[in-house]
């Protein structure tokens, strides 16, 4: 019997915090179809486990993620097959609605889908060697894992436009100045720093952290009155 291949996303648990490790270092953690499926599986496990209080996403090896694996582009039998596969396991939809607070620990390249993946995280900690880019326009297409929509929600519109239309990379310091990441630390301190942030969040009452995250995610696109009503409902539910 053939030995089963190891998953491309490792799941480990430290108390109330779960670590998700992108584990395709020989390809700079480029997101293949298999990795996307493994990450979808891992995130749905988090979503459905009420005992998980926080999670950390990081990459093995020299990079967080260099983006989508372009060697797989066009390998689906038909365009419809490719579209159906994306819809059957909507990774970005799961990330955008995940109730568990998610910390990204970013080093090396965070390009294309790698950067877009980090933008679905709630906290982004960067090593000083991190580089951020949405280079899709240089290849003749546009970001398609949410980058055109998530970037302007975190950056000033002009900074988001520069990132998306130029394809140029930002250093960690530039990303911090633009508001793309919350902190920049030496590479050797990255995982310990992410652990500290995650454990701080995990120490808070889980119902409160999840409700607070939900209030922001669901309320940000609502008119103010509707957003305030959502906040009141969530606050009342905690008091009941």
C-alpha positions as a Markdown table, in Angstrom:
| # | Residue | x | y | z |
|---|---|---|---|---|
| 1 | Unk | 0.0 | 0.0 | 0.0 |
| 2 | Unk | 1.4 | 3.4 | -1.0 |
| 3 | Unk | 2.1 | 5.7 | 2.0 |
| 4 | Unk | -0.2 | 8.7 | 2.2 |
| 5 | Unk | 1.4 | 12.0 | 1.4 |
| 6 | Unk | 1.8 | 14.4 | 4.3 |
| 7 | Unk | -0.6 | 17.4 | 4.2 |
| 8 | Unk | 0.8 | 20.7 | 2.9 |
| 9 | Unk | -0.7 | 22.5 | 5.9 |
| 10 | Unk | 0.4 | 21.2 | 9.2 |
| 11 | Unk | -1.9 | 21.7 | 12.2 |
| 12 | Unk | -0.4 | 21.8 | 15.7 |
| 13 | Unk | -2.0 | 23.0 | 19.0 |
| 14 | Unk | -0.5 | 24.8 | 21.9 |
| 15 | Unk | -3.2 | 25.1 | 24.6 |
| 16 | Unk | -6.0 | 27.3 | 23.2 |
| 17 | Unk | -3.9 | 28.4 | 20.1 |
| 18 | Unk | -3.7 | 26.4 | 16.9 |
| 19 | Unk | -0.8 | 26.8 | 14.5 |
| 20 | Unk | -1.3 | 26.4 | 10.8 |
| 21 | Unk | 2.0 | 25.9 | 8.9 |
| 22 | Unk | 2.2 | 26.2 | 5.1 |
| 23 | Unk | 4.5 | 23.3 | 4.4 |
| 24 | Unk | 5.8 | 23.4 | 0.8 |
| 25 | Unk | 9.1 | 25.1 | 1.4 |
| 26 | Unk | 10.7 | 23.8 | -1.8 |
| 27 | Unk | 8.2 | 25.9 | -3.7 |
| 28 | Unk | 8.3 | 28.8 | -1.3 |
| 29 | Unk | 4.9 | 27.7 | -0.1 |
| 30 | Unk | 3.3 | 28.5 | -3.5 |
| 31 | Unk | -0.4 | 27.8 | -3.2 |
| 32 | Unk | -1.2 | 24.7 | -5.2 |
| 33 | Unk | -4.6 | 23.1 | -5.6 |
| 34 | Unk | -3.6 | 20.5 | -3.0 |
| 35 | Unk | -2.4 | 23.2 | -0.5 |
| 36 | Unk | -5.6 | 25.2 | -1.0 |
| 37 | Unk | -7.7 | 22.1 | -0.2 |
| 38 | Unk | -5.5 | 21.3 | 2.9 |
| 39 | Unk | -5.8 | 24.9 | 4.1 |
| 40 | Unk | -9.6 | 24.8 | 3.5 |
| 41 | Unk | -9.8 | 21.6 | 5.6 |
| 42 | Unk | -7.7 | 23.1 | 8.4 |
| 43 | Unk | -9.7 | 26.3 | 8.5 |
| 44 | Unk | -13.1 | 24.5 | 8.5 |
| 45 | Unk | -11.8 | 22.5 | 11.5 |
| 46 | Unk | -11.0 | 25.7 | 13.3 |
| 47 | Unk | -14.3 | 27.2 | 12.4 |
| 48 | Unk | -16.2 | 24.3 | 13.8 |
| 49 | Unk | -14.2 | 23.9 | 17.0 |
| 50 | Unk | -15.5 | 26.1 | 19.8 |
| 51 | Unk | -12.4 | 25.4 | 22.0 |
| 52 | Unk | -10.0 | 27.2 | 19.7 |
| 53 | Unk | -9.5 | 30.7 | 20.9 |
| 54 | Unk | -6.9 | 32.0 | 18.4 |
| 55 | Unk | -4.8 | 30.7 | 15.4 |
| 56 | Unk | -1.5 | 31.6 | 13.9 |
| 57 | Unk | -0.7 | 31.1 | 10.1 |
| 58 | Unk | 2.9 | 31.0 | 9.0 |
| 59 | Unk | 5.1 | 29.5 | 6.3 |
| 60 | Unk | 7.9 | 26.9 | 6.6 |
| 61 | Unk | 11.2 | 27.6 | 5.0 |
| 62 | Unk | 12.3 | 30.9 | 3.4 |
| 63 | Unk | 8.9 | 32.4 | 2.7 |
| 64 | Unk | 5.4 | 32.9 | 4.0 |
| 65 | Unk | 4.0 | 32.2 | 0.5 |
| 66 | Unk | 5.2 | 33.3 | -2.9 |
| 67 | Unk | 1.6 | 33.2 | -4.2 |
| 68 | Unk | -0.4 | 30.9 | -6.5 |
| 69 | Unk | 1.5 | 28.0 | -8.1 |
| 70 | Unk | 1.5 | 29.3 | -11.7 |
| 71 | Unk | 2.7 | 25.9 | -13.0 |
| 72 | Unk | -0.9 | 24.7 | -12.4 |
| 73 | Unk | -2.6 | 27.5 | -14.4 |
| 74 | Unk | -4.6 | 26.1 | -17.2 |
| 75 | Unk | -4.3 | 22.4 | -16.0 |
| 76 | Unk | -8.0 | 21.9 | -15.3 |
| 77 | Unk | -9.8 | 20.0 | -18.0 |
| 78 | Unk | -12.1 | 23.0 | -18.7 |
| 79 | Unk | -12.7 | 26.5 | -17.3 |
| 80 | Unk | -16.0 | 25.2 | -15.8 |
| 81 | Unk | -14.1 | 22.5 | -14.0 |
| 82 | Unk | -11.7 | 25.0 | -12.5 |
| 83 | Unk | -14.6 | 27.3 | -11.5 |
| 84 | Unk | -16.5 | 24.5 | -9.9 |
| 85 | Unk | -13.4 | 23.4 | -7.9 |
| 86 | Unk | -13.0 | 26.9 | -6.5 |
| 87 | Unk | -16.7 | 27.2 | -5.6 |
| 88 | Unk | -16.8 | 23.7 | -4.0 |
| 89 | Unk | -14.1 | 24.7 | -1.5 |
| 90 | Unk | -14.3 | 28.5 | -1.2 |
| 91 | Unk | -11.0 | 29.0 | 0.7 |
| 92 | Unk | -11.2 | 32.8 | 0.7 |
| 93 | Unk | -14.9 | 32.8 | 1.7 |
| 94 | Unk | -14.0 | 30.6 | 4.8 |
| 95 | Unk | -11.1 | 32.9 | 5.7 |
| 96 | Unk | -13.2 | 36.1 | 5.4 |
| 97 | Unk | -15.8 | 34.8 | 7.7 |
| 98 | Unk | -13.7 | 32.7 | 10.2 |
| 99 | Unk | -14.9 | 33.4 | 13.7 |
| 100 | Unk | -11.5 | 32.5 | 15.3 |
| 101 | Unk | -9.1 | 35.4 | 15.5 |
| 102 | Unk | -6.2 | 34.7 | 13.1 |
| 103 | Unk | -2.6 | 36.0 | 13.3 |
| 104 | Unk | -0.3 | 36.0 | 10.3 |
| 105 | Unk | 3.4 | 35.6 | 11.0 |
| 106 | Unk | 5.0 | 36.7 | 7.7 |
| 107 | Unk | 8.6 | 36.4 | 6.6 |
| 108 | Unk | 10.3 | 36.3 | 3.2 |
| 109 | Unk | 7.9 | 36.6 | 0.3 |
| 110 | Unk | 4.2 | 37.4 | 0.7 |
| 111 | Unk | 3.4 | 37.8 | -2.9 |
| 112 | Unk | 0.1 | 37.4 | -4.8 |
| 113 | Unk | -2.2 | 34.9 | -3.1 |
| 114 | Unk | 0.3 | 34.9 | -0.2 |
| 115 | Unk | -0.3 | 38.5 | 0.5 |
| 116 | Unk | -4.0 | 38.1 | -0.2 |
| 117 | Unk | -4.1 | 35.2 | 2.3 |
| 118 | Unk | -2.5 | 37.4 | 5.0 |
| 119 | Unk | -5.1 | 40.2 | 4.4 |
| 120 | Unk | -7.8 | 37.8 | 5.6 |
| 121 | Unk | -6.0 | 37.5 | 8.9 |
| 122 | Unk | -6.8 | 39.9 | 11.7 |
| 123 | Unk | -3.3 | 40.6 | 12.9 |
| 124 | Unk | -0.2 | 40.7 | 10.7 |
| 125 | Unk | 3.2 | 40.5 | 12.2 |
| 126 | Unk | 6.1 | 40.9 | 9.7 |
| 127 | Unk | 9.7 | 39.9 | 10.0 |
| 128 | Unk | 12.2 | 42.5 | 8.9 |
| 129 | Unk | 13.0 | 40.5 | 5.8 |
| 130 | Unk | 9.4 | 40.3 | 4.6 |
| 131 | Unk | 8.4 | 41.6 | 1.2 |
| 132 | Unk | 4.8 | 42.3 | 0.0 |
| 133 | Unk | 3.5 | 42.5 | -3.5 |
| 134 | Unk | 0.5 | 41.9 | -5.8 |
| 135 | Unk | 2.4 | 41.3 | -9.0 |
| 136 | Unk | -0.5 | 39.9 | -11.1 |
| 137 | Unk | -0.6 | 42.9 | -13.5 |
| 138 | Unk | 3.0 | 42.1 | -14.5 |
| 139 | Unk | 1.7 | 38.8 | -15.8 |
| 140 | Unk | -1.3 | 40.2 | -17.6 |
| 141 | Unk | -4.1 | 39.6 | -15.1 |
| 142 | Unk | -5.3 | 40.9 | -11.8 |
| 143 | Unk | -5.4 | 39.7 | -8.2 |
| 144 | Unk | -8.2 | 37.1 | -7.9 |
| 145 | Unk | -8.1 | 36.0 | -4.3 |
| 146 | Unk | -9.6 | 39.2 | -3.0 |
| 147 | Unk | -6.7 | 41.6 | -3.2 |
| 148 | Unk | -8.5 | 44.3 | -5.1 |
| 149 | Unk | -11.1 | 44.4 | -2.4 |
| 150 | Unk | -9.2 | 43.6 | 0.8 |
| 151 | Unk | -6.2 | 45.9 | 0.1 |
| 152 | Unk | -8.3 | 49.1 | 0.0 |
| 153 | Unk | -10.0 | 48.1 | 3.2 |
| 154 | Unk | -6.7 | 48.2 | 5.1 |
| 155 | Unk | -4.7 | 50.8 | 3.1 |
| 156 | Unk | -5.4 | 54.3 | 1.9 |
| 157 | Unk | -7.0 | 54.0 | -1.5 |
| 158 | Unk | -4.0 | 55.5 | -3.3 |
| 159 | Unk | -1.6 | 53.0 | -1.6 |
| 160 | Unk | -3.9 | 50.1 | -2.6 |
| 161 | Unk | -4.0 | 51.4 | -6.2 |
| 162 | Unk | -0.2 | 51.6 | -6.3 |
| 163 | Unk | 0.2 | 48.1 | -4.9 |
| 164 | Unk | -2.3 | 46.6 | -7.3 |
| 165 | Unk | -1.5 | 48.5 | -10.5 |
| 166 | Unk | 2.3 | 48.6 | -10.3 |
| 167 | Unk | 3.0 | 45.1 | -9.0 |
| 168 | Unk | 6.0 | 46.6 | -7.1 |
| 169 | Unk | 7.0 | 45.1 | -3.8 |
| 170 | Unk | 6.9 | 46.8 | -0.4 |
| 171 | Unk | 9.6 | 46.3 | 2.3 |
| 172 | Unk | 8.4 | 45.4 | 5.8 |
| 173 | Unk | 9.1 | 48.9 | 6.9 |
| 174 | Unk | 7.1 | 50.3 | 4.0 |
| 175 | Unk | 4.2 | 47.9 | 4.8 |
| 176 | Unk | 4.2 | 49.0 | 8.4 |
| 177 | Unk | 4.2 | 52.7 | 7.4 |
| 178 | Unk | 1.3 | 52.1 | 5.1 |
| 179 | Unk | -0.7 | 50.2 | 7.8 |
| 180 | Unk | -0.5 | 46.8 | 6.1 |
| 181 | Unk | 1.1 | 45.1 | 9.1 |
| 182 | Unk | 0.8 | 45.8 | 12.8 |
| 183 | Unk | 4.4 | 45.2 | 13.8 |
| 184 | Unk | 7.9 | 44.5 | 12.3 |
| 185 | Unk | 10.3 | 42.4 | 14.3 |
| 186 | Unk | 13.7 | 40.7 | 13.7 |
| 187 | Unk | 13.3 | 37.5 | 11.8 |
| 188 | Unk | 14.5 | 35.4 | 14.8 |
| 189 | Unk | 11.8 | 36.9 | 17.0 |
| 190 | Unk | 8.9 | 36.5 | 14.5 |
| 191 | Unk | 7.3 | 33.3 | 15.9 |
| 192 | Unk | 7.7 | 34.2 | 19.5 |
| 193 | Unk | 6.1 | 37.6 | 18.8 |
| 194 | Unk | 3.2 | 36.0 | 17.0 |
| 195 | Unk | 2.8 | 33.5 | 19.9 |
| 196 | Unk | 2.6 | 36.4 | 22.4 |
| 197 | Unk | -0.1 | 38.2 | 20.4 |
| 198 | Unk | -2.1 | 34.9 | 19.9 |
| 199 | Unk | -1.8 | 34.0 | 23.6 |
| 200 | Unk | -2.9 | 37.5 | 24.6 |
| 201 | Unk | -6.1 | 37.2 | 22.4 |
| 202 | Unk | -6.6 | 33.6 | 23.6 |
| 203 | Unk | -6.6 | 34.8 | 27.2 |
| 204 | Unk | -9.7 | 36.9 | 26.6 |
| 205 | Unk | -13.2 | 35.5 | 27.0 |
| 206 | Unk | -13.8 | 33.6 | 23.8 |
| 207 | Unk | -17.4 | 34.6 | 23.4 |
| 208 | Unk | -16.4 | 38.3 | 23.6 |
| 209 | Unk | -13.5 | 38.1 | 21.1 |
| 210 | Unk | -15.7 | 36.2 | 18.6 |
| 211 | Unk | -18.5 | 38.7 | 19.0 |
| 212 | Unk | -16.2 | 41.6 | 18.6 |
| 213 | Unk | -14.7 | 40.2 | 15.4 |
| 214 | Unk | -18.2 | 39.4 | 14.0 |
| 215 | Unk | -19.3 | 43.0 | 14.8 |
| 216 | Unk | -16.5 | 44.4 | 12.7 |
| 217 | Unk | -16.6 | 41.9 | 9.8 |
| 218 | Unk | -20.4 | 42.0 | 9.4 |
| 219 | Unk | -20.8 | 45.7 | 10.3 |
| 220 | Unk | -18.1 | 47.3 | 8.2 |
| 221 | Unk | -20.2 | 47.4 | 5.0 |
| 222 | Unk | -23.5 | 48.3 | 6.7 |
| 223 | Unk | -24.9 | 51.8 | 7.1 |
| 224 | Unk | -23.9 | 53.2 | 10.5 |
| 225 | Unk | -27.3 | 52.7 | 12.0 |
| 226 | Unk | -27.5 | 49.1 | 10.9 |
| 227 | Unk | -24.0 | 48.5 | 12.2 |
| 228 | Unk | -24.9 | 50.0 | 15.6 |
| 229 | Unk | -27.9 | 47.7 | 15.7 |
| 230 | Unk | -25.7 | 44.7 | 15.0 |
| 231 | Unk | -23.4 | 45.8 | 17.8 |
| 232 | Unk | -26.3 | 46.1 | 20.3 |
| 233 | Unk | -27.6 | 42.7 | 19.4 |
| 234 | Unk | -24.2 | 41.1 | 19.9 |
| 235 | Unk | -23.7 | 43.0 | 23.2 |
| 236 | Unk | -27.1 | 42.0 | 24.5 |
| 237 | Unk | -26.4 | 38.3 | 23.6 |
| 238 | Unk | -23.3 | 38.4 | 25.8 |
| 239 | Unk | -25.2 | 40.0 | 28.6 |
| 240 | Unk | -28.0 | 37.4 | 28.5 |
